Amino acid sequence: MDLQTKIIYLFIDLIIPLFLGNVCRHQSWLGQEFFRRMTVLYICAAYPLLTILTMWKLHLNYVLVWLPVIGVLLCVIPGVAAYFRVATKFSSELDKGSYILSAILSNTVTLGGLCAYIMYGEVGFAYTQMVMMLQNIVMFTFCFPLAQYYYQKSIGGSFEGHSMANLFLNRNQLPVIGMTIGLGLNLMSIGRPAQLEALVDPLVHLGAWTALLPIGYVIDTTGMRTYYVTIKDLIPIKLILTPATAYLIARVLFVDEIIVNTIVILAAMPTATNTVIAVQLHHLNVDIATAAFVLTTTVCIVIELPILFFLMSS
């Protein structure tokens, strides 16, 4: 697949669904419940099935155990940088919490997986799942409690942790179950039927659309415009510092160019939509999270990804 084709795929599977989702919002088409059900379809069906198929076929070796560790570092690197910035940027605890979460959480699942697939096919998508293995734990055991911590600080309350059952026994864990099933089939040396290979490509595109249409629908640009200048330093943190650091670490741990490049792609991802969800759930500043998502995603799509695709294709 040449560079031009890769850019076209990115446009079709990323920009168009985001745009159409936002058009549906402004035109009051289909409605919030329709897009909520679409998100459920992605989480409970398309993504878990795709994870099973790609992990089932992946060539496993001991070096891959570093990939989940890299996934945690992709949260730690921008999170630490944002923590040292936040004290001088905001006085409100609600703003601080939103800013730090916007730095920590990246769109590695949907956008990262799509870009890795466009570049390297099934193997790139499978490596993405390995990198993501521990990021759900980071999300539920650190990011959600962190959001609650900043909210409690804002109202002068005490911090109460979440129950372990609420954190892990929910449908958001289905992709993790899918990955476990795929790895299990792989380790048991059960061959993946050739007929299932034809499902991978349409599932990647279906997954991108079912994930990104609802994201486009929830984007509200009204209140976030005043924060673009304030949070512009997230661009170098997420799109320069994090991928550069990840590249140096990956070069030490891996010799496989596909693994190294996949890690760099995932490290260069913009703020995740999960940030908006976490901020909404814990009553932090939603406008900062939304502005961070839109700003970093725009710069990533327009500048970062074309550069990476060009460098990795040459």
N, C-alpha and C positions, 0 to 999 in steps of 0.2 A: 504494500500500500504506500503510494507516494505521499509527499507532504501535502499537496493540494487536496487529495482525497481525505486525509486525516483532518484537515481544517474543515472540510465540508461536513464530515461526520460530526465534528464538534458543534458546528452550527445547527445541524438538523436535530441532534439529540440534546442540546443544551439551550441554545438561545431561543429557538422556536418554541419549545414547551414553556419556558419561563415567560416569554412574550404573550403567548396565547392564554396562559393562566392569568396573567395580569389584565388582559383584555376582558376575560370573563368576569373578573372582579368589578371593573369599571362599567361593564355593560349589564351587570347583574344577571349573568347567564349561569345556568346549572345550579349554583348555590353552594354554600359552605358544606352542607351534609354530603353532597356528591363528591367533593374533593377530599373530605375526611375519609369516605369509603375508599377512594382511590389510594390514599396513603396506607390504609389498612391492607389493601390488596398488595401493595409493594412490600410492606413489612412482613406480612403473613404468608405470601405466596411466591411472588416473582423473585425476590431477593434470596429467601431460604433455598428455593429450588436451584437457582443459579449457583449458589454457594456449594450445594451438594455436588453438582456436576463438575465444577471447576476444581474443587479440592479432591474429588475422586480421581482425577486424571493427573494431578501434579506429581512431578518426580521429587520425592522427598529425600533429604539428607540432613545430617546433624547440624550443618551450618544454618539451616533455616530457623533454628530455635532462637536466633538473635532477632528475627523479624518482629515478634511481639514486643521485645524490649525496645527496638527502634520506634515502634508505634507509641509507646509511653513517652519516649524522649521527644517525639513530635508534639506532644502536649506540654511537656515540661519546659522546653526551650523558649517558646513564645510566652508561656505563662510566667516564667521567671522575669523575662524582659519587661512584660507588662506590669508586673508587681512593682518593680523598681521605678516605673514611670508614673504609676497611678496616684501616688501621694501628692505629687506636684501638679496634677492635672485636674482633679476633682475634689470638692469638699463634701459632696453628698455620698453617703455609703451606697446608695442605690446606683449611682453612676459608676462608682468604683467597681462594684460587683459585675455590672454589665460589661464594662471595659475589659476586665480580666477574663471573664468567660468568653468574650469575643476573640480574645487572643488565644486561649487554650484550645477551643473547639474548632476543628477545621472540617471542610466538606470532603473528607477522604472517602466516605462510603460511596456516595452517588457520583460526584464529579471526578474524584480521584480514581475510582474503579472504572469509570467510563474512559478516562484518558489513558489509563494503563492498558485497557483492552484495545483501544484504538491503536496504541503504539505496539503492543506485544501480544495481542490476542488472549487466549485463555490463560496462558501462563502468567501474563501481567495481572490479569484479574485475580488469579489465585494467590499471587504474592500479596496483592492488596488485602485479601482476607486474612492472611497470616499477620500482616502488619496491624490489622484492625483487631486482632484477637483479644487484646487486653484493653482496648480503648473503651469498650462498653463498661468495663469495671471502673475505669477512670471517670467516665461520665456519671455513673450512678453512685459511686462511693466517694467521689471527690467533688465533682463539679456541682451536682445537685445540693449536697450539704454546704458547699461554699456559697452558693446562691442564697440558701437559707440563712447562713451566717451573716451575710451582708444585710439581708432584710431585717434580721433581728437586731443588728447593730443600729440600723436606721430608726427603729422604734424603741430602742432601749430595752429590748427583751432579751431573754436567755436563749441560747442555741440548743435545740433538741434534734438529735439525729433521727434519721429515717430507720424504720424497721428493715431488717435484712430481707424479709419476705416481700415487702413492697418494692424493694430495689431490684430483686432478681427474678421473682415469680410473676412475670408479666410477658405480654406478647412481643415486646421489643427484643426479647432474648431468642426468638425463633431463628434469626440468622445465625446465632451462635450454635444453636442445636443443629442447623443445617450444616455448618462447618464441621461439627463433631461427627455427624453421620458420614459426610464425605471423606473425612480423614480416616474414619473407621473402615469404610469400604476399601480405601486405598491401602491401609496397613494390612488388611486381610487378603490383599492381592486378588480381590474380586475385580475382574476386568469390566470396564464401563462399556456397555453395548454401543456399537458403532452408530445405531439409530439415534441415540441420545445426543450425539455430537451436533446434529442439525438443530437442536433446540437452543444451543448456547447463544448464537448470534442474535436471534429474535428476542430471546429473554433479556439480553443486555440492553437492547433498544427499548423493549417494553418496560424494563425496570427504570431506565432513565426517564421515560415519559411519565410513568405513574408516580415517580418521586418528584419530578420537577414541575409538572403542571400545578399540583397543589401549592408548591412553594411560590410560584408566580402569582397564584391567587391571593396568598396572604400578605404579599408585599404591599405596604401602605407608605407611600412616599411623603405624605403630608407633614408628619411631625419630625421626620428624621433629618431634614435638610440643614437645620441649624448645627448639626453635630459633625458634618463632613470635615470641616477644618480642624475641629478638636481631636478627632480620632485618626487623622491622616497618618500619624506615625505608626499605625498598625500595618500600613503598606510595607515599609522596610522590615518591620518585625516579622511579619508572616511570609512575605514574598521574597525577601532577600536573606535576612539573618537565619531563619529556620532552614530553608533548603541548602544554604551554603554550609551550615554546621552539620546538617544531616549528610551531605555529600562527603565531608571530611571523615565523619564517623563510618559511613558505609564503605569508603575506600579502604579503611583499616580492616573491616570485618569480612568483606566479600571481594571476590575476584570476578564474579559473573556480572557482565555489563548490564544485563537485563534487570538483575536485582538492584544494582546501584541506581540505575536510571529510574526504576519504579519507585524507589525510596525518595529520590529527588522530586519526582512528580507529586507524590503524596505530601511531601514536606512543603511544596509550593502552593498548596490548596488554600482557598480563601476561608473566611469565617463561615461556620456551619449554620444551617437553618435550625439545628438543635439548640443553638445558642438562644435564638428567639423563643423557642419553646421553654427552655429552662428559665429564662428571664421572665416570661409571662407567668409561669407557674409560681414563681417566688416573688412576684410583684416588684421586680427591679425596673430599671429604665429601658423599656422596650425600644424606644427610638434610637438609643445608642446601638443596641444589638442589630436592629434592622439596618441602620446606616452602615455599620461595620460589614454586614453581609453584602449589601449592595455595592459599597465602595470597593471592597477587596475583591469581590467577584468580578466587577467590571474591569478592574486593572488586570486581574488574573487572565480573563478571557481575551482582552484586547492586546495585552502586551506580553505577559509572562508565558502563557501556553504556546503562542506562536514561536517565541524565541526557543523554548524548550524543545518543541517539536522539530524545529529547524536544526538545532544543535545535535539532537539525538538521532536525527535522520541522516545526517551528513557523515 
